[in-house]
Amino acid sequence: MPINQLNAAPSQPYSKLSGDPLYKKITWRFVPLLFLCYAVAYLDRVNIGFAKLQMLTDLGFSDAVYAFGASIFFVGYVAFEIPSNIVLHKIGARIWISRIMITWGIVSAAIAFVDPIAAWTGLGKELTFYILRFLLGVSEAGFFAGIVLYISYWFPAERQAKVMAGFIVAIPISLIVGGPISGALMDHFHDVHGLAGWQWMLVLEGLPAVILGIVVFMYLDSSVADAKWLTDGEKKTIANNLQIDDRHKRHNFSAVIGDYRVWVMAGIMICYSTGIYGLSFWLPTIIKNAGVKSAFDIGLLSAIPWLVSAVAMILNAAHSRKMNERRWHAAIPSFIAGISFILAALTANNLPVALFFLSVSAGGVMAHAPVFWTFPASVLSGTAAAAGIALITSIGSTSGFVGSYAASLAKDLTGDINNGTYVLAALMLLGGVLVLVIPKQTLSSRLEK
């Protein structure tokens, strides 16, 4: 049950400092857990980029088969995103997020056994790979949108950038840590008990999702009303702040469909998500093509851009909150990422220089993310928020096709996999322009000065 169902009448507008100790208490209660969950989620989503270094040879797949398998994840994800988020809103985050994590952990690990599953079903290896990637998308659908919705149950819009930064920083952290770990697993577990290194990597990285899914079921509160660790006074403070915040939002989903700002936000997400997925899926291959052979070394080098992005994300979110400004704090990082992608493509033959510009690009892409994810909560509330946020993420998730295919298509058309970086650049520049299309007053925090 969302907080606005608590019977607390709004009183005075909240200030920047009102309730700070309370919100710190809330943040430390569940943001670290959500961080771990999303880190595992993102790693399980993109570790196929590391598996590619070995599995294509083992399974006899081409780059085109890999690209389609990587992208078909998003078909299942998009198709089930809105229904999943509505179910979460109805039955609660504790049950539904737990279900999501357990099922995706199982399916992610099952991808390691494409060959025996194909032999058992008679479907063929390629079709089995596609089906499992599709099912992974179905399993994970609603997770990210559900977390965005869940955070909006607890925090007013002006506080969400910092919380979202603490949550979304899981993306670069998962890739900073996951890259070397994935490479080490592939190098050192190869042929252990008859399994290839990429198979061990998928299995061992899928299990934490199942374990965390059980932890979520046992620990997470679905709503403020369910939180026994909060006093009645603290619950009323949260309710009061959210009800004040809700006065300016859409509550009816039919009205949301006609709100151009929602569609602009979906377009923005397409742009920035393409940048994330393009880097995630193809960075290991770009580094390998530059002459690096060891999977572990590739993992270490691929961690560098994500380390830069983690720092950039936190600093930008903190500065956004300090300045009480969100529009330019989302647009400027997008422009920086777009320009840096172009420079990375132009210097692709010089790995240290190209890696520098890719790091700046990653910093721009990820610095944009936590600020952007406060935008929907500035417009939507209640069931409209559940469906509207899911609509934005599901449409935005089509970027997975572009991100997955950009490098493969560039290689087919030009013979150079690095030319796909120009596509990422164009979309990041467009994303910055779209941010500025949203009226300034839409994103103005309603705070006492």
Buried (B, 14 or more C-beta within 10 A) or exposed (E): BBBBEBEBEBEEEBEBEBBEEBBEEBBEBBBEBBBBBBBBBBBBBBBBBBBBBBBBEBBEBEBEBBBBBBBBBBBBBBBBBBBBBBBBBEEBBBBBBBBBBBBBBBBBBBBBBBBEBBEEEEBEBBEBBBBBBBBBBBBBBBBBBBBBBBBBBBBBBBBBBBBBBBBBBBBBBBBBBBBBBBBBBBBEBBEEEEBBBBBBBBBBBBBBBBBBBEBBBEEBBBBBBEBEEBEEEBBBBBBBBBBBBBEBBBBEBEEBBEBEBBBBBBBBBBBBBBBBBBBBBBBBBBBBBBEBEBBBBBBBBBBBBBBBBBBBBBEBBBBBBEEEBBBBBBBBBBBBBBBBBBBBBBBBEEBEBBBBBBBBBBBBBBBBBBBBBBBBBBBBBBBBBBBBBBBBBBBBBBBBBBBBBBBBBBBEEEEBBBBBBBBBBBBBBBBBBBBBEBEEEBBBBBBEE
